[in-house]
Amino acid sequence: MLINEYGAVQRHLEPSHVADLLIPVPDDWKVVRAVVRSAEAFFRSKETADEASEAMLIGLTEAVPEPQVETSAGEIVGSPVDTGPADPIR
C-alpha cells in the first residue's frame, strides 16, 4: 500500500499496511442487502462452475486415453487409442 503506481502489485501485506484503511459500513444493512445477496449468488455460481469444470476435466481425462508414443529408445508407451462407439453422445 506504499506504492502509488498504476498496476502496482503489493507482494506482502502486514497489518500495519492496512491498519489505517477505512472500510465503509452502512448504518442500515437493508440499504446494501440486495448487493450482498447478489455477491453471495455470484460466489455460489462461481463455485458451481468450478466444480463443473473440474468434473468435465476428470471425465475428459478418463474418456480420452493417453496416446501411444515411441520413446527415443524405440519403446512404445501409452495406451492404444480406442475410438469407441461411432456417436457416444446419442
KACORBEL-V189482 format. One record per helix or strand. SS is the DSSP state (A for helix, B for strand). FROM is the first residue (numbers start at 1). LEN is the number of residues. If there is no record, write none. Layout:
ss:from:len
SS:FROM:LEN
SS:FROM:LEN
This chain:
ss:from:len
A:15:4
A:29:3
A:33:31
B:69:2
B:76:2
